[in-house]
């Protein structure tokens, strides 16, 4: 083993030893030439794979940011929207947006 005698944070114990880890490790030690040739992630990969690695998961960003508010509404109104299942907050926002259009038109 070329590096440190033991892996950082390794604590010998009765379950396994450093020799046990060395015995099952099938990764060859990197040569100086290989270490010098390493490149940051994404470099040298096919473009579709590099792009996929850089993408974050989750929902796409909305073009307009929503504003968090604290709002007191009647319990029956809230339960009616919640009973419609997942996405009730989006549907509530759509209902309010429609009401806002009508207010502006009046």
Backbone as CSV, one residue per row, in Angstrom:
resi,resn,N_x,N_y,N_z,CA_x,CA_y,CA_z,C_x,C_y,C_z
1,UNK,0.857,-1.172,0.000,0.000,0.000,0.000,0.898,1.228,0.000
2,UNK,0.714,2.127,-1.024,1.586,3.286,-1.161,1.201,4.433,-0.242
3,UNK,-0.072,4.593,0.046,-0.555,5.725,0.824,-0.288,5.545,2.297
4,UNK,-1.133,6.143,3.122,-0.961,5.988,4.567,-1.125,4.525,4.963
5,UNK,-0.566,4.183,6.085,-0.628,2.796,6.554,-2.070,2.339,6.700
6,UNK,-2.943,3.252,7.140,-4.360,2.929,7.308,-5.202,4.048,6.724
7,UNK,-6.411,3.707,6.352,-7.324,4.709,5.822,-7.651,5.719,6.916
8,UNK,-7.856,7.004,6.537,-8.215,8.000,7.550,-9.482,7.583,8.281
9,UNK,-9.473,7.693,9.567,-10.629,7.355,10.372,-10.782,5.872,10.662
10,UNK,-9.896,5.037,10.108,-9.992,3.600,10.336,-9.627,3.279,11.778
11,UNK,-10.463,2.490,12.415,-10.205,2.049,13.781,-10.220,0.521,13.791
12,UNK,-9.100,-0.107,14.116,-9.098,-1.570,14.145,-10.141,-2.083,15.136
13,UNK,-10.778,-3.184,14.779,-11.737,-3.782,15.682,-11.779,-5.285,15.431
14,UNK,-12.585,-5.986,16.209,-12.627,-7.446,16.123,-13.336,-7.933,14.861
15,UNK,-14.188,-7.116,14.252,-14.963,-7.556,13.095,-14.106,-7.653,11.833
16,UNK,-13.185,-6.706,11.629,-12.334,-6.711,10.440,-11.066,-5.919,10.737
17,UNK,-10.062,-6.188,9.959,-8.795,-5.483,10.139,-8.416,-4.803,8.828
18,UNK,-7.388,-3.976,8.835,-6.910,-3.331,7.615,-6.466,-4.397,6.616
19,UNK,-5.874,-5.494,7.098,-5.468,-6.582,6.205,-6.681,-7.182,5.504
20,UNK,-7.812,-7.283,6.215,-9.033,-7.786,5.597,-9.462,-6.882,4.438
21,UNK,-9.434,-5.574,4.672,-9.807,-4.629,3.609,-8.837,-4.741,2.442
22,UNK,-7.559,-4.819,2.723,-6.563,-4.921,1.660,-6.749,-6.195,0.847
23,UNK,-7.142,-7.260,1.501,-7.302,-8.544,0.827,-8.456,-8.519,-0.173
24,UNK,-9.553,-7.856,0.152,-10.709,-7.845,-0.733,-10.717,-6.680,-1.712
25,UNK,-9.807,-5.756,-1.578,-9.740,-4.602,-2.467,-9.173,-5.043,-3.815
26,UNK,-9.940,-4.824,-4.887,-9.450,-5.191,-6.205,-9.096,-3.954,-7.035
27,UNK,-9.026,-2.795,-6.396,-8.631,-1.573,-7.090,-7.119,-1.448,-7.071
28,UNK,-6.491,-1.400,-8.238,-5.038,-1.235,-8.247,-4.657,0.179,-7.815
29,UNK,-3.500,0.322,-7.242,-2.999,1.645,-6.865,-2.776,2.460,-8.132
30,UNK,-3.106,3.758,-8.096,-2.882,4.620,-9.245,-1.413,4.992,-9.345
31,UNK,-0.916,5.030,-10.571,0.468,5.433,-10.783,0.537,6.957,-10.772
32,UNK,1.749,7.495,-10.696,1.923,8.952,-10.729,1.400,9.517,-12.038
33,UNK,1.601,8.818,-13.150,1.122,9.276,-14.454,-0.413,9.309,-14.478
34,UNK,-1.046,8.293,-13.895,-2.504,8.268,-13.852,-3.043,9.396,-12.972
35,UNK,-2.396,9.619,-11.831,-2.822,10.704,-10.949,-2.682,12.057,-11.639
36,UNK,-1.587,12.253,-12.394,-1.365,13.520,-13.091,-2.391,13.718,-14.204
37,UNK,-2.910,12.633,-14.773,-3.854,12.733,-15.883,-5.308,12.830,-15.477
38,UNK,-5.588,12.809,-14.188,-6.982,12.888,-13.745,-7.575,14.247,-14.089
39,UNK,-8.858,14.243,-14.447,-9.557,15.467,-14.823,-10.805,15.604,-13.966
40,UNK,-11.289,16.847,-13.784,-12.508,17.028,-13.006,-13.682,16.297,-13.648
41,UNK,-14.679,15.951,-12.832,-15.858,15.251,-13.330,-16.506,15.965,-14.495
42,UNK,-16.932,15.222,-15.481,-17.578,15.793,-16.654,-16.632,15.969,-17.823
43,UNK,-15.349,16.196,-17.555,-14.381,16.374,-18.620,-14.045,15.011,-19.203
44,UNK,-14.113,14.909,-20.507,-13.772,13.658,-21.171,-14.925,12.676,-21.259
45,UNK,-16.089,13.032,-20.733,-17.253,12.157,-20.822,-18.077,12.534,-22.043
46,UNK,-18.888,11.610,-22.551,-19.819,12.005,-23.615,-20.705,13.139,-23.114
47,UNK,-21.094,14.048,-24.010,-21.813,15.254,-23.591,-23.113,14.941,-22.856
48,UNK,-23.852,13.908,-23.296,-25.116,13.595,-22.628,-24.887,13.149,-21.189
49,UNK,-23.788,12.428,-20.943,-23.497,11.952,-19.599,-22.996,13.092,-18.715
50,UNK,-22.143,13.950,-19.272,-21.645,15.103,-18.506,-22.800,16.015,-18.115
51,UNK,-23.748,16.243,-19.035,-24.908,17.080,-18.750,-25.769,16.455,-17.667
52,UNK,-25.985,15.150,-17.753,-26.816,14.459,-16.767,-26.189,14.532,-15.377
53,UNK,-24.871,14.476,-15.288,-24.201,14.525,-13.984,-24.320,15.906,-13.351
54,UNK,-24.398,16.938,-14.162,-24.451,18.301,-13.642,-25.861,18.753,-13.315
55,UNK,-26.873,18.054,-13.834,-28.256,18.451,-13.565,-28.627,18.146,-12.139
56,UNK,-29.407,19.009,-11.573,-29.938,18.772,-10.241,-31.290,18.113,-10.389
57,UNK,-31.622,17.279,-9.438,-32.923,16.636,-9.463,-34.015,17.578,-9.002
58,UNK,-35.219,17.100,-9.045,-36.330,17.891,-8.542,-37.113,18.574,-9.642
59,UNK,-38.030,19.414,-9.217,-38.884,20.115,-10.161,-38.123,21.204,-10.887
60,UNK,-38.521,21.498,-12.129,-37.882,22.617,-12.829,-38.233,23.935,-12.140
61,UNK,-37.336,24.890,-12.253,-37.587,26.187,-11.634,-38.713,26.910,-12.352
62,UNK,-39.533,27.564,-11.568,-40.648,28.324,-12.109,-40.139,29.677,-12.594
63,UNK,-40.677,30.176,-13.713,-40.225,31.498,-14.184,-40.600,32.618,-13.218
64,UNK,-41.687,32.431,-12.461,-42.061,33.440,-11.470,-42.012,32.790,-10.088
65,UNK,-41.338,33.456,-9.184,-41.201,32.913,-7.835,-42.488,33.131,-7.048
66,UNK,-42.823,32.156,-6.268,-43.986,32.263,-5.390,-43.572,32.957,-4.101
67,UNK,-44.514,33.635,-3.494,-44.252,34.370,-2.269,-44.933,33.639,-1.114
68,UNK,-44.180,33.225,-0.101,-44.824,32.560,1.039,-45.617,33.579,1.855
69,UNK,-46.826,33.188,2.237,-47.682,34.059,3.052,-48.325,33.240,4.158
70,UNK,-48.784,33.924,5.174,-49.579,33.304,6.222,-50.989,33.829,6.019
71,UNK,-51.932,32.915,5.858,-53.280,33.302,5.508,-54.278,32.549,6.372
72,UNK,-55.240,33.264,6.917,-56.283,32.613,7.715,-57.508,32.422,6.832
73,UNK,-57.895,31.152,6.682,-59.078,30.846,5.890,-59.984,29.917,6.688
74,UNK,-61.211,29.824,6.264,-62.171,28.954,6.951,-61.726,27.499,6.839
75,UNK,-61.905,26.720,7.904,-61.508,25.309,7.878,-62.194,24.510,6.777
76,UNK,-63.472,24.827,6.484,-64.160,24.069,5.441,-63.587,24.351,4.051
77,UNK,-63.102,25.572,3.817,-62.470,25.904,2.539,-61.175,25.111,2.403
78,UNK,-60.376,25.099,3.451,-59.114,24.363,3.421,-59.354,22.866,3.232
79,UNK,-60.294,22.310,3.960,-60.548,20.873,3.842,-61.072,20.518,2.456
80,UNK,-61.860,21.422,1.837,-62.365,21.161,0.484,-61.215,21.039,-0.510
81,UNK,-60.216,21.915,-0.391,-59.065,21.823,-1.289,-58.210,20.601,-0.971
82,UNK,-58.001,20.320,0.307,-57.172,19.170,0.682,-57.809,17.848,0.252
83,UNK,-59.133,17.803,0.244,-59.839,16.574,-0.151,-59.636,16.242,-1.623
84,UNK,-59.196,17.221,-2.406,-58.969,16.961,-3.833,-57.660,16.213,-4.067
85,UNK,-56.878,16.000,-3.021,-55.660,15.194,-3.125,-54.405,16.012,-3.357
86,UNK,-53.298,15.303,-3.667,-52.023,15.989,-3.891,-52.154,17.058,-4.973
87,UNK,-51.477,18.164,-4.759,-51.551,19.288,-5.686,-52.605,20.307,-5.291
88,UNK,-53.175,20.151,-4.092,-54.249,21.045,-3.670,-53.769,22.489,-3.545
89,UNK,-52.504,22.683,-3.171,-52.004,24.058,-3.034,-51.919,24.732,-4.401
90,UNK,-51.518,23.979,-5.412,-51.470,24.526,-6.767,-52.871,24.874,-7.238
91,UNK,-53.828,23.984,-6.972,-55.214,24.261,-7.371,-55.781,25.470,-6.622
92,UNK,-55.399,25.622,-5.361,-55.853,26.781,-4.595,-55.257,28.056,-5.201
93,UNK,-54.000,27.996,-5.599,-53.359,29.149,-6.226,-54.054,29.496,-7.541
94,UNK,-54.430,28.474,-8.326,-55.123,28.715,-9.592,-56.485,29.363,-9.350
95,UNK,-57.198,28.918,-8.321,-58.496,29.506,-7.999,-58.330,30.971,-7.585
96,UNK,-57.310,31.256,-6.808,-57.056,32.640,-6.392,-56.630,33.498,-7.580
97,UNK,-55.843,32.934,-8.492,-55.414,33.671,-9.686,-56.613,34.034,-10.555
98,UNK,-57.548,33.085,-10.689,-58.769,33.339,-11.466,-59.593,34.443,-10.800
99,UNK,-59.718,34.400,-9.495,-60.450,35.428,-8.761,-59.776,36.796,-8.926
100,UNK,-58.441,36.800,-8.937,-57.700,38.060,-9.096,-57.942,38.655,-10.480
101,UNK,-58.045,37.813,-11.510,-58.334,38.296,-12.862,-59.701,38.964,-12.908
102,UNK,-60.657,38.344,-12.248,-62.004,38.911,-12.226,-62.022,40.252,-11.479
103,UNK,-61.259,40.353,-10.392,-61.189,41.621,-9.637,-60.574,42.726,-10.484
104,UNK,-59.536,42.372,-11.250,-58.877,43.389,-12.087,-59.795,43.848,-13.212
105,UNK,-60.589,42.913,-13.738,-61.493,43.243,-14.839,-62.663,44.123,-14.390
106,UNK,-63.007,44.032,-13.115,-64.171,44.781,-12.609,-63.870,46.248,-12.409
